[in-house]
Amino acid sequence: MIPHLSPQRAKEILQKVRDRNVVVFGDVMLDEFVWGDVTRISPEAPVPVVDIKRESVRLGGAANVLANLRALGASATVVGVVGRDRTADRLRAELREVGADDETLIVDDARPTTTKTRIIAHSQLVVRADRERRTPVSAEIEDRLIETLKRKLKRADALIVSDYDKGAVTPRTLAEILSFAQKAKIPTLIDPKFRNFDAYRPATLVTPNHHEALRLTNSEDDSDDGIAQAAQNIRARLACRAVLITRGERGMMLVEEDRAPVSVPTVAREVYDVTGAGDTVIAALGAALAAGAALFEAAMLANHAAGIVVGKVGTATASPEEIVHSIEALILSESHG
């Protein structure tokens, strides 16, 4: 059974986060939201007609990881690839809005800035449209990414790799950067995808979801024992320190070297939207490890952060105050229950 993380300990960790710097590398994107109401079905096809009321944009992918880190109070830099287009301009503006620098974004004239446009009616997703190019970036772009990452990692307390399989993260770049981070004793956390899986080494922590974990290990056993075994197999395959498998409404499973698997039950009370929840998890994990937290403490903080953001519609973040309040509410409910 996992020990409780006290509100006081959470406050201590989150206070230290304010003095830490985290570098995020991965697929940056812009999330567009079109909000409206459905009042009729189209006469042209059996699809809803959305009467648009407003539009908004949020940072997505690796840029959303950065937004979550900034919401937690950490200093953060995101290194990724954008096109030479208006979407990139909007993404840069959003980065500046959260107090982050945009000079570490590498421009690739051969690809568009990745954009996910979601049309939402009555708080429900109706359809999503993506603009992207998923082929790996060129050797020239890899060179620029590696140079930028090595420069920024010299002052980093943690590295997060946010791989959305959009082409920015490649085996060559991973080989250069992960070994560089290991030599500098920088904790490295990876939100993985299948294409690059065997290139995620050396790393401190890898965070697949349960679907990815089962597929990676050719398993269909979604029980606690099955997930724990999948995590053990992934840890052995990558020789990483730990694996944290996210399980949606069933919480998380943390497997560390030489320790029994730890199941962390979800604290989400109501789930409105899981968009970006994985970004929140890895941002909270990275911030906590940068602040010197133990892995189980980082997992509990991340679990509370995820429980907060899934209760909000659209790409969202969690603040330190919200996380502490969530921990206090959980302890209070258990003392009354």
C-alpha positions in Angstrom: 0.0 0.0 0.0 1.4 3.4 -0.9 2.0 5.9 1.9 0.0 9.1 2.0 1.6 12.3 0.7 0.8 14.8 3.4 -0.3 18.4 2.4 2.8 19.7 4.2 5.2 17.5 2.2 3.4 18.4 -1.0 3.8 22.1 -0.1 7.5 21.5 0.5 8.0 19.9 -2.9 6.0 22.5 -4.7 7.9 25.3 -3.0 11.2 23.8 -4.2 9.7 23.4 -7.8 9.8 27.3 -8.0 13.6 27.1 -8.0 13.9 24.4 -10.6 14.4 24.5 -14.4 13.0 21.8 -16.6 13.8 21.3 -20.3 11.0 19.8 -22.5 11.8 18.2 -25.8 9.2 16.9 -28.2 6.4 17.6 -30.6 5.0 21.0 -30.0 1.5 21.8 -31.3 -1.4 24.2 -31.0 -4.8 23.1 -29.8 -7.6 25.0 -31.3 -11.1 24.8 -29.8 -14.3 25.8 -31.6 -17.2 26.1 -29.1 -20.8 26.1 -30.1 -24.3 24.5 -29.8 -26.0 21.9 -31.9 -29.6 22.7 -32.8 -30.2 20.6 -35.9 -28.9 17.9 -38.3 -27.5 18.9 -41.6 -29.7 18.3 -44.7 -26.6 17.4 -46.7 -25.5 14.5 -44.5 -26.6 13.0 -41.1 -24.1 15.1 -39.2 -24.8 17.8 -36.5 -24.6 21.5 -37.5 -22.6 23.4 -34.9 -23.6 27.0 -34.3 -20.2 28.5 -33.4 -20.2 30.8 -30.3 -16.5 31.3 -29.6 -13.0 30.0 -30.4 -9.9 29.6 -28.3 -6.4 28.3 -28.5 -4.1 26.5 -26.0 -0.6 25.1 -26.1 -0.6 21.4 -27.0 1.7 18.4 -27.0 5.2 19.2 -25.6 4.1 22.9 -25.4 1.3 21.8 -23.1 3.8 20.0 -20.9 5.6 23.3 -20.6 2.4 25.1 -19.8 1.8 22.6 -17.0 5.3 23.2 -15.6 4.8 26.9 -15.7 1.4 26.5 -13.8 3.3 24.5 -11.1 5.8 27.4 -10.8 8.8 25.8 -12.5 11.0 27.6 -15.0 10.8 25.7 -18.2 12.0 25.7 -21.8 10.5 23.7 -24.7 12.6 22.6 -27.7 10.7 21.5 -30.7 9.9 22.1 -34.4 7.4 24.5 -36.0 6.6 25.5 -39.5 6.9 28.9 -41.0 3.2 29.8 -40.7 0.6 31.8 -38.8 0.0 28.9 -36.5 3.6 29.1 -35.4 3.1 32.8 -34.6 0.1 32.0 -32.5 2.0 29.2 -30.7 4.9 31.6 -29.9 2.4 34.1 -28.6 0.9 31.5 -26.3 4.3 30.5 -25.0 5.1 34.2 -24.2 1.7 34.4 -22.5 2.8 31.7 -19.9 6.2 33.4 -19.4 8.3 31.0 -21.6 10.8 31.8 -24.3 10.1 30.9 -27.9 13.7 31.1 -29.2 14.2 27.4 -28.8 11.6 26.5 -31.4 13.3 25.3 -34.6 11.7 26.4 -37.9 11.3 23.7 -40.6 10.1 25.1 -43.9 9.2 21.6 -45.1 6.4 21.0 -42.5 3.4 22.8 -41.0 3.1 23.6 -37.4 1.1 20.7 -35.9 -2.5 21.8 -35.1 -5.4 19.9 -33.6 -8.7 21.6 -34.1 -11.5 20.4 -31.8 -15.2 21.3 -32.4 -17.0 21.1 -29.1 -20.8 21.4 -28.6 -22.5 21.3 -25.1 -19.1 20.3 -23.6 -18.8 17.3 -25.9 -16.3 16.8 -28.6 -18.0 16.6 -32.0 -15.0 16.2 -34.3 -11.3 16.8 -34.4 -9.3 17.9 -37.5 -5.5 17.6 -37.6 -2.9 19.5 -39.6 0.5 17.7 -39.4 3.4 16.0 -41.1 4.6 12.9 -39.2 7.8 12.1 -41.2 11.0 12.4 -39.2 12.8 15.7 -39.4 15.9 16.0 -41.6 19.5 15.6 -40.4 19.9 19.4 -40.5 17.0 19.9 -38.2 18.3 17.1 -35.9 21.6 19.0 -35.7 19.9 22.2 -34.6 17.7 20.3 -32.1 20.7 18.6 -30.6 22.8 21.8 -30.3 19.9 23.7 -28.7 19.1 20.9 -26.3 22.7 20.5 -25.1 23.0 24.2 -24.5 19.8 24.3 -22.5 20.5 21.1 -20.5 23.6 22.7 -19.0 21.3 24.5 -16.6 18.5 22.0 -16.3 17.3 20.0 -13.2 15.2 17.6 -15.3 14.5 16.6 -18.9 11.1 15.6 -20.2 10.8 14.0 -23.7 7.2 14.4 -25.0 7.0 12.2 -28.0 3.7 12.5 -30.0 5.1 10.7 -33.0 5.0 13.8 -35.2 8.6 13.6 -36.3 10.6 15.9 -34.0 11.8 13.0 -31.8 14.2 10.7 -33.6 16.5 7.9 -32.6 19.6 9.9 -33.4 18.5 12.9 -31.3 17.5 10.6 -28.5 20.9 8.8 -28.5 22.7 12.1 -28.3 20.5 13.8 -25.7 19.7 11.0 -23.3 23.4 10.0 -22.9 24.2 13.7 -22.4 21.6 14.0 -19.7 22.7 10.8 -18.0 26.4 12.0 -17.8 25.1 15.3 -16.3 23.0 13.3 -13.8 19.8 15.0 -15.0 16.6 13.0 -14.3 15.0 12.1 -17.6 11.3 11.3 -18.1 9.8 10.0 -21.3 6.2 10.0 -22.5 6.7 7.3 -25.2 5.3 6.2 -28.6 5.9 2.9 -30.4 8.0 4.1 -33.3 11.0 5.2 -31.1 10.5 2.9 -28.2 13.8 1.0 -28.1 15.6 4.4 -28.4 14.4 5.6 -25.0 17.5 4.7 -23.2 19.1 5.7 -20.9 16.2 7.2 -19.0 15.0 7.6 -15.4 11.2 7.1 -15.9 9.0 6.0 -18.8 5.2 6.7 -18.7 3.2 4.7 -21.2 -0.6 4.3 -20.8 -2.0 0.9 -20.1 -3.0 0.3 -23.8 0.6 1.1 -24.9 2.1 -1.0 -22.2 0.1 -4.1 -23.1 0.7 -3.6 -26.8 4.5 -3.2 -26.2 4.6 -6.4 -24.2 2.2 -8.4 -26.4 -0.1 -8.9 -23.4 -3.9 -8.7 -23.0 -3.8 -9.0 -19.2 -5.2 -5.7 -17.9 -5.4 -6.8 -14.2 -3.2 -5.3 -11.6 -0.8 -8.2 -11.8 -0.8 -8.1 -15.6 0.0 -4.3 -15.7 2.7 -4.8 -13.1 4.3 -7.5 -15.2 4.1 -5.4 -18.3 5.8 -2.5 -16.4 8.5 -4.9 -15.2 9.1 -6.1 -18.8 9.3 -2.6 -20.1 11.8 -1.6 -17.4 14.0 -4.6 -18.2 13.8 -3.8 -22.0 14.8 -0.2 -21.5 17.0 -0.6 -18.4 15.3 2.4 -16.9 15.0 3.1 -13.2 11.2 3.0 -13.2 8.0 2.7 -15.2 4.8 4.5 -14.4 1.7 3.2 -16.3 -1.3 5.5 -16.4 -4.6 3.6 -16.3 -7.3 6.2 -16.7 -10.1 5.8 -14.1 -8.0 3.0 -12.5 -5.2 5.4 -11.5 -1.5 4.5 -12.0 0.9 1.7 -11.5 4.5 2.5 -10.4 7.2 -0.1 -10.8 10.7 0.8 -9.5 13.8 -1.3 -9.4 14.0 -3.5 -6.3 10.6 -2.4 -5.0 7.2 -3.9 -5.0 4.8 -2.5 -7.6 2.7 0.4 -6.2 -0.9 1.0 -7.3 -2.1 4.6 -7.0 -5.9 4.9 -7.2 -7.3 7.8 -9.1 -8.5 10.9 -7.2 -10.6 12.3 -10.1 -14.2 13.0 -8.9 -15.7 13.9 -12.2 -14.2 13.4 -15.6 -15.2 15.9 -18.3 -12.2 15.8 -20.6 -9.0 13.7 -20.7 -7.4 16.0 -23.3 -3.8 16.7 -22.2 -4.0 14.6 -19.0 -0.8 12.7 -19.9 1.0 16.1 -20.4 -0.1 17.1 -16.9 1.1 13.8 -15.4 4.6 13.9 -16.9 5.0 17.6 -16.1 4.1 17.1 -12.4 6.4 14.0 -12.3 9.3 16.0 -13.9 8.8 19.0 -11.6 8.7 16.9 -8.5 11.8 14.8 -9.4 13.6 18.1 -10.2 12.7 19.3 -6.7 14.2 16.1 -5.2 11.0 14.2 -4.5 11.0 10.4 -4.2 9.3 8.6 -7.2 6.2 7.6 -5.2 5.9 11.2 -4.0 6.1 12.5 -7.6 3.6 9.9 -8.7 1.1 11.0 -6.0 1.5 14.7 -6.9 1.0 13.8 -10.6 -2.1 11.7 -9.8 -3.7 14.7 -8.0 -2.7 17.0 -10.8 -4.3 14.7 -13.4 -7.5 14.4 -11.3 -7.8 18.1 -11.4 -7.3 18.6 -15.2 -9.7 15.9 -16.2 -12.4 17.8 -14.3 -11.9 20.7 -16.7 -13.0 21.0 -20.4 -10.2 21.5 -22.9 -6.5 21.4 -22.5 -5.9 22.5 -18.9 -3.4 22.8 -16.1 -3.3 22.4 -12.3 -1.9 24.9 -9.9 0.0 24.1 -6.7 -2.9 25.4 -4.6 -5.3 23.1 -6.4 -3.0 20.1 -5.8 -2.7 20.8 -2.1 -6.4 21.3 -1.8 -7.0 18.0 -3.6 -4.7 16.2 -1.2 -6.4 17.8 1.8 -9.8 16.9 0.5 -8.8 13.2 0.0 -7.5 13.0 3.5 -10.6 14.6 4.9 -12.9 12.3 3.0 -11.0 9.2 4.1 -11.1 10.3 7.8 -14.9 10.6 7.4 -15.4 7.5 5.5 
